[in-house]
């Protein structure tokens, strides 16, 4: 049984995991638990460095559904405060880049001719369209 899951179930602060580890009376994981709720509780405490250390230590021991929910919450935009984002970045470094998703957005300057003259507009490049254009030479 994961210490992290036990602490979340007991609503104990994750930064006190060293004291909690000394206690006895551990319970077992049941599939009926709401993993999304547990992932939200874990995410909220990521602002504390000791909580990040505990999550990194036991991340691979967590049930797959809980890991999936935690990753999806961590990658949502505007889902947490600045301190929690910093904690998630530290956690991602400790996990070797397995947590946060990177989105590389390329932009291009397009020339737009209007009746008032020429202007330039910044547009995002769709990777699928760019690949098809390179391969087949089709331009819209």
N, C-alpha and C positions, 0 to 999 in steps of 0.2 A: 504494500500500500504506500502510495506516495505521500510524503510529508506535506507537500504543497496542497494536494487535494484535501487532506484532513484539515489543514488550517483554513482553507476556504469554506469548507463545510461547517466549521465551528465559528466562522466569522472572526477569526483571530487576525491581528495585523501581521502581515507577512514579514515585516522587518524584525519581529521577535522570534524568528524561527529557531534560533539556537536555544532559547529557553523552552520553547514548545517541544523540541526534539527530546529533551530530557524527561518529559512527562510520559506516563504509560496510558493504556486504555485506547489504543488505536482502533479505528473502525475500518470496514472494508468498502471498496467502491461498488456502487450499484448502478446498473444501466439506467435506472429510472431518474437519476439526477438530471437536472436541467443544465446541460453543459454550457449553453449560451450565457446563462446567468452567472455561472462559475467563472467563465472567461471574462465577463465584464468586471467581476470583483477582482480578478487577478490583474486586469488591465489598469484598473483604477489605482492600484498600489505600486505600479511600476515607477513612480516618481522617487521611491526610496531605494538607494543603492543596495541595501541588504536584501530587499525583496527581489531585485533584479538578479542578484547572485543566486538566490534560492531557485528562482524560475529557470535560470540557465543550468543549474546543477541537475534539476529533475525534469527538464523539458522532454527528453526522450522517454521518460518513464510514464508520462501522462497518457491517458487513453487517446486513441486517434481522433475521436470526435471532439474532444476538448482541445487538442492541439489545432485542429482545423478551425474551430470557432475562434480560438485566440488569434490565430493568424489572420483570419478575415476581419476581426475587429481592429487589429493592429494596423491593417492596411487601409482602413476606411479613412476618408478625408474628414477633418473636423470632428473626429470622434473623441478627442482627448485634449487636455491642456498642454501647454508648452513643456512643463516639467515631466509630464508623462511621456511626451514625444521624445524628450531627451533620454529618458529611461529606456524607451523602446529601442532607440538607436544604440544605446550601450548593450542592451540585450541582444540585438542583432549582431553586434560585433563579437560578443561572447559565443554566439551560436554559429559563427562563421558565415553570416549572410543568409541564413535559412528562414528568417522571419519576415523581413520587409521586402516588398516587391519594388523593383526599379522600373520606372516608365521613362523611356528616352523619347522626348518629343522633338522632332525636327521641324524647323520652320523654313520658309523660303519667301523671298520678296518677289511679288508678282507686279508686273507693270500693268496698270489699268489706265486706259485712255478714256477720258470723258470730254464733254464739250467745253470744259473749263481748262483743259490741258491734260498733262500726263501726271499721274500720281502713282505711288507705290504702296502696295498693301501687303502686310505680313500674314501669311496663311500657314496653317499646320499641314504637314505632309502625311497623307495616309499611306502607311507602308505597303499595304496590299496593292494599291493603285500604282505606287512607284515601282514595285516589283514587276507588275504586269506590263507597265509601260516599257521598262528596260528589256523585258523578255520578248514581247510581241510588237513593240513599236507603236502601240495604239495611243493616240493623244486625243483627249476630248476637246 
